[in-house]
Structure formats: structure tokens, C-alpha cells
Amino acid sequence: MKKKILLINGPNLNLLGMREPDIYGSTTLGELVNLVEVKAQEREIEILPYQSNHEGDLIDFIQAEYGSADGIIINPGALTHYGYSLRDCLAAVVDIGPIVEVHISDIKNREEWRSRSVITDICSGMICGKGIEGYLEALDYFGEER
């Protein structure tokens, strides 16, 4: 039976490829999702992608899908730093399986306000500063027992 992973991207990640390419690269969100889906297929993992600029929409998606999913890969965007309702939602579904926090840039070495994540403590791991490759690395959490 295939594992099903929710691939969640938060605010402004729909602008990948054109938003600050010197920081976030030139890969679009569609290209990123395709790359993850291809690698996931090789591992017999189903990916259910979702992006929203609205915290409540992300929460609604997680609550609607977590019962049929085996884990989450999430880049919460700016919600990383202040999205407490998103954090509470993830804490409520933490038994889903691994929840992996991904950031394209290295949030620990940017502006001070970016260095703190309100969801890290409930996640199985955080990958940051590895660009789009971080999403592919996140799939490793679903092929190993942790």
C-alpha cells in the first residue's frame, strides 16, 4: 500500500521562480511539485500537494486530509514565525506520521525575525538552506523508521 504524504506550501510560495530568485531560486512551484512527485513515485509514495496564502485554508486542508495521510512535508512560508493556529493544528495531528518542516533558504542565517520557527518542536525534522533539494531530502523521512 502506497504511503500518502501531504505536500503543503504556505504564503507566497506560489511566486517561486519569480520572487527573489537570488534567495529562492528559479524553480516554480509547479516544477517543484513535479520534482517531488517523480521522486515519490520511485519510492511508491503518493503526494497530495496544496498551497495557500491563507492560514485557515492550510488548516482546513490538513484537517480534511490527515485521516488518510501518512505524513506531511510543509514549508509554512512566513507562517513559520507566527502561525500559532497552524502550529496548533499540526500538534493535533502529530500522530499522522512524520511532519517535516522545509525551508528553501537558511532561515537561521537571515533576518533575526526569520530565525525562529513556532512549529519546529512538533516536527520530526527541519531541513533548511538546501533549496529545492530540501523537499526531496524530506522524502527520506518516509522511507525510514524514525
C-alpha positions as CSV (number, residue, x, y, z in Angstrom):
1,M,0.0,0.0,0.0
2,K,1.4,3.4,-1.0
3,K,2.1,6.0,1.6
4,K,0.3,9.3,1.1
5,I,2.1,12.4,2.0
6,L,0.6,15.9,2.2
7,L,2.9,18.4,0.5
8,I,2.0,21.8,1.9
9,N,3.3,25.2,0.9
10,G,2.3,28.4,2.6
11,P,2.0,32.1,1.7
12,N,3.9,33.4,-1.3
13,L,5.3,30.1,-2.3
14,N,3.1,30.3,-5.4
15,L,5.5,33.0,-6.5
16,L,8.5,30.7,-6.6
17,G,10.6,31.2,-9.7
18,M,9.9,35.0,-9.8
19,R,10.1,36.0,-6.2
20,E,13.7,36.9,-5.1
21,P,15.3,34.3,-7.3
22,D,18.7,35.1,-5.7
23,I,17.3,33.7,-2.4
24,Y,14.6,31.2,-3.6
25,G,15.9,30.1,-7.0
26,S,14.2,30.0,-10.4
27,T,12.2,26.8,-10.0
28,T,8.5,27.4,-10.0
29,L,6.1,25.8,-7.5
30,G,4.7,23.6,-10.3
31,E,8.2,22.4,-11.2
32,L,9.0,21.8,-7.5
33,V,5.8,19.7,-7.1
34,N,6.6,17.7,-10.2
35,L,10.2,17.0,-8.9
36,V,8.8,15.8,-5.6
37,E,6.1,13.7,-7.3
38,V,8.7,12.0,-9.6
39,K,11.0,11.1,-6.7
40,A,8.0,10.0,-4.6
41,Q,6.7,7.7,-7.4
42,E,10.1,6.0,-7.4
43,R,9.5,5.2,-3.7
44,E,5.9,4.3,-4.2
45,I,4.7,7.3,-2.3
46,E,1.6,9.3,-3.3
47,I,1.9,13.1,-3.0
48,L,-1.1,15.4,-2.4
49,P,0.1,18.9,-3.0
50,Y,-1.5,22.1,-1.6
51,Q,-0.6,25.7,-1.5
52,S,-2.4,28.7,0.0
53,N,-1.7,32.2,1.1
54,H,-4.2,31.8,3.9
55,E,-3.5,30.1,7.2
56,G,-7.1,29.0,7.7
57,D,-7.1,27.3,4.3
58,L,-4.0,25.4,5.2
59,I,-5.6,24.3,8.4
60,D,-8.8,23.2,6.7
61,F,-6.7,21.2,4.2
62,I,-4.7,19.4,6.9
63,Q,-7.9,18.7,8.9
64,A,-9.7,17.3,5.9
65,E,-6.8,15.1,4.7
66,Y,-4.9,13.9,7.7
67,G,-7.0,10.9,8.4
68,S,-6.0,9.4,5.1
69,A,-2.3,10.5,5.1
70,D,0.9,9.1,6.5
71,G,2.8,12.3,7.0
72,I,3.3,15.9,6.0
73,I,6.1,17.9,4.3
74,I,5.4,21.6,5.0
75,N,7.0,24.9,4.1
76,P,4.8,27.3,6.0
77,G,6.5,30.4,4.5
78,A,6.1,33.4,6.8
79,L,3.7,31.5,9.0
80,T,6.8,29.7,10.3
81,H,7.4,32.6,12.6
82,Y,3.9,33.5,13.9
83,G,1.4,30.9,12.6
84,Y,0.3,29.6,16.0
85,S,-3.1,28.3,14.8
86,L,-1.2,26.3,12.1
87,R,1.1,25.1,14.8
88,D,-1.9,24.0,17.0
89,C,-3.4,22.2,14.0
90,L,-0.1,20.3,13.4
91,A,0.2,19.4,17.1
92,A,-3.3,18.0,16.9
93,V,-2.4,15.7,14.1
94,V,1.2,14.9,15.1
95,D,0.3,11.2,15.3
96,I,-0.2,11.2,11.5
97,G,3.4,10.2,11.0
98,P,6.5,12.3,10.2
99,I,5.9,16.1,9.8
100,V,8.9,17.6,8.1
101,E,9.5,21.3,8.0
102,V,11.3,22.5,4.9
103,H,12.7,26.0,4.1
104,I,14.4,26.8,0.8
105,S,16.6,29.4,2.4
106,D,18.6,29.1,5.6
107,I,16.2,30.9,8.0
108,K,18.8,30.7,10.8
109,N,21.2,32.9,8.8
110,R,18.8,35.6,7.5
111,E,17.0,38.4,9.3
112,E,16.6,37.9,13.0
113,W,12.8,37.6,12.9
114,R,13.1,34.7,10.4
115,S,15.3,32.6,12.7
116,R,12.5,31.4,15.0
117,S,10.0,28.7,13.9
118,V,6.9,28.1,16.0
119,I,6.4,24.6,14.5
120,T,9.9,23.1,14.8
121,D,9.3,21.5,18.2
122,I,6.5,19.3,17.0
123,C,8.1,18.3,13.7
124,S,10.1,15.2,13.1
125,G,12.8,17.3,11.5
126,M,13.7,20.6,9.8
127,I,15.6,21.0,6.5
128,C,16.6,24.5,5.6
129,G,19.0,26.2,3.3
130,K,19.2,23.4,0.8
131,G,17.0,25.0,-1.9
132,I,14.5,22.8,-3.7
133,E,16.7,19.7,-2.8
134,G,15.4,20.1,0.8
135,Y,12.0,18.9,-0.4
136,L,13.5,15.8,-2.0
137,E,15.5,15.2,1.2
138,A,12.3,15.4,3.2
139,L,11.0,12.3,1.4
140,D,13.8,10.3,3.2
141,Y,11.7,10.6,6.4
142,F,9.1,8.4,4.8
143,G,11.4,5.6,3.7
144,E,13.0,5.1,7.1
145,E,11.7,4.3,10.5
146,R,12.4,7.2,12.8
